[in-house]
């Protein structure tokens, strides 16, 4: 599936089986943590945490681990630790499975 902007926000990571990379547009300080859909080529995730001292990043990691059925250690923010646009690597699940569990098929 492709979102606005044409790029698929969830792709398999070559050489890691299974593993995927998720482009995330984080929205901190939301009333609750949830997946909002795909916007501008990224999975938009609302986070019930402020972007202070890594709280939003940790909330994102825990949320994705829970939704995708992997451990928190399997979820790594590869790029964008201090910004709203992030690339997140997830071990233990392929792109198709991640899309299904995130509800963005």
C-alpha positions in Angstrom: 0.0 0.0 0.0 1.2 3.5 -0.7 0.0 6.6 1.2 0.0 10.2 0.2 3.3 11.0 -1.4 3.5 7.6 -3.2 6.1 5.9 -1.1 5.4 2.8 0.9 6.1 3.7 4.6 6.7 0.1 5.6 9.4 -1.9 3.7 11.3 -5.1 4.3 15.0 -4.6 5.4 17.3 -6.6 3.1 19.5 -9.1 5.0 17.3 -9.2 8.1 14.7 -11.9 8.0 12.2 -11.1 9.1 12.6 -7.4 9.6 11.1 -4.1 8.4 11.7 -0.4 8.4 8.8 2.0 9.1 8.7 5.7 8.2 6.9 7.4 11.1 5.5 10.9 11.4 5.3 11.3 15.2 2.7 13.6 16.8 3.6 14.1 20.5 1.3 15.4 23.2 -1.8 13.6 21.9 -4.6 12.5 24.3 -3.8 8.9 23.6 -1.3 6.9 21.6 -2.6 5.5 18.3 -2.0 5.0 14.6 -3.8 7.6 12.6 -3.1 6.3 9.1 -0.6 7.2 6.4 0.2 10.8 5.6 2.9 12.1 3.2 4.6 8.7 2.9 4.8 8.0 6.6 2.7 6.2 9.3 1.3 8.9 11.4 1.5 7.9 15.1 -0.1 10.1 17.8 1.9 9.8 21.1 0.6 10.4 24.5 3.9 11.8 25.6 5.8 15.0 25.3 9.0 15.3 23.2 11.1 15.8 26.3 14.0 13.7 27.5 13.2 10.9 25.1 9.7 10.3 26.5 8.0 10.4 23.0 10.6 8.0 21.5 10.3 5.5 24.3 6.5 5.7 24.0 6.8 5.1 20.3 9.1 2.1 20.8 6.8 0.5 23.4 3.7 1.1 21.4 5.1 -0.4 18.2 6.5 -3.4 20.1 3.1 -4.0 21.6 1.2 -3.6 18.4 3.7 -5.7 16.4 4.2 -8.5 18.9 7.9 -8.0 19.3 10.1 -7.0 22.2 11.0 -3.3 22.9 14.6 -4.3 22.1 13.5 -5.3 18.6 12.3 -1.7 17.9 15.2 0.7 17.1 14.8 4.3 16.0 17.4 4.3 13.2 17.0 8.0 12.2 15.2 11.0 13.6 15.6 10.7 17.3 15.1 14.4 17.8 12.6 15.1 15.1 9.1 14.2 14.3 10.0 12.3 11.1 11.6 9.0 12.1 12.8 5.7 10.5 12.2 2.8 12.8 13.8 -0.6 12.3 11.8 -3.6 13.7 13.2 -7.1 13.9 11.0 -10.1 14.0 8.3 -9.1 11.6 8.1 -8.5 7.9 6.6 -5.5 6.2 3.3 -7.2 5.2 2.8 -8.4 8.8 3.6 -4.9 10.2 1.1 -3.3 7.8 -1.6 -5.7 8.8 -1.0 -5.3 12.6 -0.8 -1.5 12.3 -4.1 -1.5 10.3 -2.7 0.3 7.3 -3.0 -2.5 4.6 
